[in-house]
Amino acid sequence: MLCKDLSNSEPIVIPHILVIDDCTSLQRFIHAVLSPTCVRMSFADGGEEGLRLASELHPNLILLDYEMPDCDGFQVLRRLGANEQLRHIPVVMITGNNDQSLIESAFELGVCDYLNKPFLPVELRARVRSALKTSALVEDLRKQLKFDALTGLPSKANLIERLRDSIARSLINQNCSAIMFIDLDRFKWINDSLGHDCGDDALKEAAKRLRASVRSSDLVENRKSIGTVSRFGGDEFVVLLESIPTAREAELVASRILKVMREPFQIAGCMLYLSASIGIVTCNGQYQSPDDIIRDADIAMYEAKDAGKGCFRFFEPGMRNRAMKRWQVDTDLRQAIEHNHLRLQYQPIVNLKTGLVESVEALVRWNHPDRGTIPPNDFIPMAEETGLIVAIGEWVMRTACTQFAEWQKLDPNGTPNHISINLSRQQLLQPEFSELFRSAILQSGISPSCVHFEITESEMMHDLETCVQEIHALRSMGAKIDLDDFGTGYSSLACLHQLPIDVLKIDRSLISNMASGGQYSKLVDLVLKLLSETQIQVVAEGIETLDQLQKLRQLHCDFGQGYYFSKPIDANKIPEFVNSRRMAHSHVTEIGVLEIPITIPSLFSIPRMQTR
């Protein structure tokens, strides 16, 4: 029922009051007093009838008598409080009992006010007016909780309610539904580089595109399905598709979403390119709770990210096992950091002209107490995803600097000229990283010029401006910067001289394909010629054969690294290896490159493993 506010044309919803009281004369009195105040009223003669009407009518206010024959007011209050749909309705208790403990108990059970019989009309109107204001505030709050303030989409709490209803309907009607968990790829980059206001604008635009992609009555292959888009939190959205005949319909909607998310975003005068990763769960009555559905959709979404982002994956039971494994790795890795289960190995970098060891690259290894040695590819991505890479990176830097100082003290002739330390983008973007490096240098006593920091090409180009600032700070302290994995990322040959680097490391994928000739050899040749007149030195990664070595010598490459020279070895073997290369070099009558790799017996027992 609506009435008009004469001050404007907006309709006003008339409040609905439910009176639960078995006294007919009191009902009549309340009706007479409140009728002129523009409210609707319904009456129940007892507690059971009142609860039934409350469920049907969802009133704005309940006036509840304490003493009734079928069940008292406290029983009604408890049952109202146990009902998620009714517990928010304000209740004013009506009682003729002045016992203060009774009144306290009523407030504990959730009443917002009380009236002592007999009461005057003015008192009734005042209490009702106050309670209705409370009801209006509660309803506004419920609306705020139901809808996301930024995007206007249904909120996470709203989604949970809809999922719960959807599960109940699917159990009854055997309808198929699909839940899509959507995460915007690279969204954090917008917040980090352009600011949170631009991030909010991107989220609003993403919500707008999702609304357009998933209508409330969506047509999928000429079949109607009910579609709901919700903002789950941050840059995560959830789409619920109900009454779909097969999973094929969900796939079509997901493809439509991926397409619109790939289109450029115009934010703050900038053209931004994002994508979305989507995990999909189809539900045919096998789920009992919203949490289980969202968990599996989230797991599938991470599978989509692992597959390269910008795609979708349907949930499969095996994914849950992989997710549990990732969780276990994360937990164990945190304990490994705490209990010092990480260690370093070092892979030599050799001067291709003299055969001498120029540097060693520090590579982190994890000795799990139960699972043995865990390859870096199994835990480094997890560390980067969770932020643990920052703690691991600091430990590697301090340990490597300390180890270099120990080599210098024990055997200066068996110490490489430099030590290379891998640096993640997360570390580099830490405001205090330069000070952490200064602290590591002071603690170990080595010269900062002995340290090379390696950062991958893709990591540097991802946030070039900020990275360049931090790199200049490190170089001003004396450290050298190596651009790692060149050939797998973004940078072009033309802009290499603009990057603040000292060393370029050509990725192993280019070196391993040189034997086939063609574009790979030409590219390596072009890089070497381009940098021959600069101060940038070149390291070829992944040298495994004599043919590769000879080809690189012909192209005048400066340095090389790979299994042809040595696998990563323990710290105590480094002086022996450095000296063996030095001794072999001293027996060469004419200075030149060593054709045969110099090894030491203990190296043959080292298992083949990843170098990063």
SERO-314970 format. One record per residue (C-alpha): residue in three letters; x, y, z. Coordinates in steps of 0.25 Angstrom, whole numbers, plus 2048, in hexadecimal, padded with zeros to 3 digits. Layout:
<recs>
alaXYZ;...
</recs>
This chain:
<recs>
met800800800;leu80680E7FC;cys80281C7FF;lys8078297F9;asp810833800;leu80A8417FC;ser8188477FC;asn81C83F7EF;ser8178347E6;glu81F8297ED;pro81681D7F2;ile81881A801;val81780C806;ile80D80B812;pro81380481D;his80C7F6821;ile80A7F3830;leu8077E5835;val8007E5842;ile8017D784A;asp7F87D8856;asp7EC7CF85A;cys7E57DB860;thr7DA7E0857;ser7D87ED85E;leu7E67F085E;gln7E77ED84F;arg7DB7F784D;phe7E2801855;ile7EF80084D;his7E7801840;ala7E080D844;val7ED814849;leu7F581183D;ser7EB811831;pro7ED821830;thr7FC81F82E;cys7FC819820;val80080B824;arg7FB7FD820;met7F87F482B;ser7F67E582C;phe7F17DD839;ala7F47CF83E;asp7ED7C984A;gly7F97C184F;gly8087BE84D;glu8067B3843;glu7FD7BB83A;gly8067C783C;leu8137BF837;arg80B7BA82B;leu8077C8827;ala8157CE82A;ser81A7C3820;glu8107C7815;leu80F7D6817;his81D7DA81B;pro8187E6823;asn8207F3827;leu81D7F1835;ile8177E783F;leu80F7EB84C;leu8107DE854;asp8097DB861;tyr8107D386B;glu8057CB871;met7FD7C2867;pro7F77B5868;asp7FE7AD85D;cys80C7B285F;asp8117BE866;gly8197CA861;phe8277C4864;gln8247B785C;val8207C0850;leu82C7C9852;arg8357BC852;arg82F7B7845;leu82F7C483E;gly83E7C5842;ala8417B783C;asn83B7BB82E;glu8457C2825;gln8397C981E;leu8327CE82A;arg83D7D1834;his83F7DF830;ile8317E4832;pro8307EE83E;val8277E984A;val8207F1854;met81C7E8860;ile80F7EB867;thr80E7E6875;gly8067E9882;asn8117E388A;asn81B7EE891;asp8257E3894;gln8337E9890;ser8397DC88E;leu82E7D9884;ile8317E687C;glu8407E387C;ser83E7D5877;ala8357DB86C;phe8407E5867;glu84A7D9867;leu8417D285E;gly8417DD854;val8357E7857;cys8387F5854;asp82E7FB85E;tyr8227F8867;leu8157FD86C;asn80F7FB87A;lys8007F987A;pro7F880287B;phe7FE80C872;leu7F981986C;pro7F781C85D;val80282685D;glu80C81C863;leu808811859;arg80981B84D;ala81781F852;arg81C811854;val81780C847;arg81D819840;ser82B816846;ala82A807843;leu82680A834;lys832813833;thr83B807838;ser8347FE82E;ala837808823;leu846809827;val8477FA827;glu8417F981A;asp84B803814;leu8567FB81A;arg8517EE814;lys8507F5806;gln85F7FA808;leu8637EC80C;lys85B7E6800;phe8627EF7F6;asp8707F37F3;ala8718027F5;leu87C8047EA;thr8767FC7DF;gly8677FB7E3;leu8687EB7E1;pro8627E27EB;ser86C7E07F6;lys8737D37FB;ala8687D2806;asn85D7D37FC;leu8647C97F3;ile8657BF7FE;glu8567C0801;arg8537BE7F2;leu85C7B27F1;arg8557AC7FD;asp8487AE7F6;ser84E7A87E9;ile85379C7F0;ala84579A7F6;arg83E79B7E9;ser8487927E2;leu8457877EC;ile8367887EA;asn83678B7DB;gln8437847D6;asn8467907CF;cys8557937CA;ser85C79F7CE;ala86A7A57CC;ile8727AE7D5;met87E7B67CF;phe8897BC7D8;ile88F7C77D0;asp89C7CE7D3;leu8A27DA7CB;asp8B07D77C7;arg8BB7E17CA;phe8B17EA7D1;lys8BB7EC7DD;trp8C47F37D3;ile8B97FE7D1;asn8B98017E0;asp8C88017E1;ser8CB8097D5;leu8BF8127D3;gly8B98137E1;his8AC80D7E8;asp8A38177E1;cys8A68127D4;gly8A58047D9;asp8978077DE;asp89380D7D0;ala8988007CA;leu8907F87D3;lys8838007D0;glu8867FE7C1;ala8887EF7C3;ala87B7EE7CA;lys8747F67BF;arg87A7EC7B5;leu8767E07BD;arg8677E57BF;ala8677E77AF;ser86C7D97AE;val8637D27B8;arg8557D77B8;ser84B7D47C2;ser8437CB7B8;asp84E7C77AF;leu84C7C07A1;val8567B57A0;glu8547AD793;asn8467B2792;arg8437AD7A1;lys8407B67AC;ser8487B57B9;ile8497BE7C5;gly8567C57C6;thr85C7CD7D2;val8697D47D3;ser86F7D77E1;arg87B7DE7E6;phe8827D47EF;gly88D7DE7F4;gly8997E57EE;asp89A7E27E0;glu8927D57E1;phe8847D37DB;val87B7C77DC;val8707C47D1;leu8657BB7D4;leu85D7B47C8;glu8517AD7CC;ser8487A37C4;ile8527A07B9;pro8507937B2;thr85F7907B0;ala86D7957B4;arg86E7997A5;glu8667A57A9;ala86F7A97B4;glu87B7A87AA;leu8747B27A0;val8727BC7AB;ala8807BB7B0;ser8857BD7A2;arg87D7C97A0;ile8827CF7AE;leu8917CC7A9;lys88F7D379C;val8897E07A3;met8947E07AD;arg89F7E07A3;glu89A7ED79D;pro8A27F97A1;phe89E8017AE;gln89E8107AC;ile8A28147BA;ala8A78227BE;gly8AB8257B0;cys8B38187AF;met8B080C7A6;leu8B18007AF;tyr8B17F17AB;leu8AC7E77B5;ser8A67D97B4;ala89F7CF7BD;ser8A17C17C2;ile8947B97C5;gly8927AD7CD;ile8857A67CB;val87D79C7D3;thr8707957CE;cys8667917D9;asn85C7867D7;gly8597847E5;gln86677F7EA;tyr86978B7F3;gln86378D801;ser86979B804;pro86D7A87FD;asp87B7A7803;asp87E79A7FC;ile87A79F7EE;ile8827AC7F0;arg88E7A57F4;asp88E79B7E8;ala88B7A77DF;asp8977AF7E5;ile8A07A27E3;ala89C7A17D4;met89F7B07D3;tyr8AD7AE7D8;glu8AE7A37CE;ala8AB7AD7C3;lys8B57B67C8;asp8C07AB7C8;ala8BC7A87BA;gly8C07B67B5;lys8B47BF7BA;gly8AA7C57B1;cys8A27B87B0;phe8987AF7B7;arg8997A17BE;phe88E7987C3;phe8907927D0;glu8957847D1;pro89777C7DE;gly8A577A7DC;met8A77897DD;arg8A37897EB;asn8AF77F7EE;arg8B87897E7;ala8B37947EF;met8B578D7FC;lys8C378A7F7;arg8C67997F4;trp8C079C802;gln8C9792808;val8D5797801;asp8D27A5806;thr8D17A0814;asp8DE798813;leu8E57A480C;arg8E27AD818;gln8E77A3822;ala8F47A1819;ile8F77AF81A;glu8F57AF829;his8FD7A382B;asn9087A5821;his90579A818;leu9097A280C;arg9177A2806;leu91F7A87FB;gln9267A17EF;tyr92F7A97E5;gln9307A77D6;pro93D7AD7D0;ile93D7B77C5;val94A7B57BC;asn9527BF7B4;leu9517B97A6;lys95E7BF7A2;thr9677BA7AD;gly95F7AE7B3;leu9607B57C1;val9547B67CB;glu94F7C47CB;ser9437C37D4;val93A7BA7DB;glu92B7BB7DB;ala9247B87E8;leu9187AE7E7;val90F7AB7F2;arg90C79C7F5;trp9027977FF;asn90578A807;his8F778580C;pro8F977C819;asp8EF772813;arg8EF774804;gly8FD777801;thr9027817F7;ile8F77897F1;pro8FA78F7E4;pro8F979F7E3;asn8EE79E7D9;asp8E57987E3;phe8E77A27EE;ile8EC7AF7E8;pro8DF7B37E0;met8D77B07ED;ala8E17B97F5;glu8DF7C47EB;glu8CF7C27EB;thr8CF7C37FB;gly8DA7CE7FD;leu8E37C4804;ile8ED7C77F9;val8F17D4800;ala8F57CD80C;ile8FC7C2804;gly9037CC7FC;glu9097D4808;trp90E7C780D;val9147C3800;met91B7D17FF;arg9217D080D;thr9257C280C;ala92C7C47FF;cys9337D0803;thr9387C9810;gln93C7BD808;phe9447C67FE;ala94B7CC80A;glu94F7BE80F;trp9557BA802;gln95D7C6802;lys9637C3810;leu9657B580E;asp96B7B57FF;pro96C7C27F8;asn9717BB7EB;gly9657B17EC;thr95B7BD7ED;pro9537C17E0;asn9547D07DD;his9457D27DF;ile9387CB7E4;ser92B7CC7DD;ile91E7CD7E5;asn9107CC7DF;leu9077D77E3;ser8F87D77E2;arg8EF7E27DE;gln8E87E27EC;gln8F67E47F2;leu8FA7EF7E9;leu8ED7F77EC;gln8F07F67FB;pro8F38057FF;glu8FD800809;phe9047F67FF;ser9107FF7FD;glu91280080C;leu9117F080D;phe91C7EF803;arg9257F980A;ser9237F1817;ala9277E4811;ile9337EB80B;leu9377F1819;gln9347E4820;ser93D7DB816;gly9487E5814;ile9487E3805;ser9497EE7FA;pro93B7F17F4;ser9427F17E6;cys9447E17E8;val9357E07E8;his92C7DE7DB;phe91D7DF7DC;glu9167D77D2;ile9077DB7CE;thr9007D47C3;glu8FC7DC7B7;ser8ED7DA7B9;glu8EE7DE7C7;met8F57EB7C4;met8EC7EF7B8;his8E07EC7C0;asp8E27F97C8;leu8EE7FF7C1;glu8ED80D7C7;thr8ED8097D5;cys8F77FE7D3;val9018077CC;gln9018117D8;glu9048067E2;ile90F8007D8;his91680E7D8;ala91680E7E7;leu91D8017E7;arg9278047DC;ser92A8117E4;met92E8087EF;gly9388017E6;ala92F7F47E3;lys92E7EF7D5;ile9217EC7CE;asp91F7E07C5;leu9137DF7BC;asp90F7D07BC;asp9077C77B3;phe9097D07A7;gly9017CB79B;thr8F57C77A3;gly8EE7D47A7;tyr8EB7E17A1;ser8F77EA79E;ser8FC7ED790;leu90A7ED78C;ala9097FC788;cys906800797;leu9117F779E;his91A80379E;gln91080B7A6;leu90F8017B1;pro9188037BD;ile91F7F67BD;asp92D7F17BD;val92B7E27B8;leu9217DC7AE;lys91E7CD7B1;ile9197C67A4;asp90E7BC7A8;arg9127AD7A6;ser9067AB79C;leu90E7B3792;ile91B7AC795;ser91579E794;asn90F7A1786;met91B7A7780;ala91F79A77A;ser91379A771;gly9187A776B;gly90E7B1765;gln9097BC76E;tyr90E7B877B;ser91D7B9777;lys91A7C6770;leu9137CC77C;val91F7C8785;asp9297CD77B;leu9217DA77A;val9207DC789;leu92F7DA78A;lys9337E477F;leu9297EE784;leu9307EE792;ser93E7EC78D;glu9407FB78E;thr9397FD79B;gln93E7FB7A9;ile9337F07AB;gln9397E27AC;val9327D57A7;val9307C87AE;ala92A7BC7A6;glu9227B37AF;gly91F7A47AE;ile92C7A07A6;glu92C7917A6;thr93478D79A;leu94178F794;asp93B794787;gln93379F78E;leu9407A3795;gln9477A4788;lys93C7AB781;leu93C7B678C;arg94B7B778B;gln94A7BA77D;leu93F7C5780;his9497CB78A;cys9407C9796;asp9467CD7A3;phe9417C37AE;gly93A7B67AF;gln9327AE7B9;gly92C7A07B8;tyr92E7917BB;tyr9397907B1;phe9427977BB;ser93B7937C8;lys92E7907CE;pro92A7997DB;ile9347947E6;asp9357967F5;ala93C7A27FB;asn948799800;lys94B7947F2;ile94C7A27EC;pro95B7A57EF;glu95F7977EA;phe95779A7DD;val95D7A87DB;asn96B7A37DE;ser96A7977D4;arg9667A17C9;arg9727AA7CD;met97B79E7CD;ala9767997BF;his9787A77BA;ser9867A87BF;his98A79C7B6;val9857A27A9;thr9917A77A2;glu9897B179A;ile97E7B87A1;gly9707B479B;val9647AD79E;leu96479F7A5;glu95D79579B;ile95B78B7A6;pro95378E7B2;ile95B78D7BF;thr9547857CA;ile95777F7D7;pro9537717DC;ser9497757E6;leu94177C7DB;phe93C76F7D5;ser93476B7E1;ile92B7787E0;pro91E7757DA;arg91977D7CE;met9107887D3;gln9097957CF;thr9137A17D0;arg9087AB7D5;
</recs>
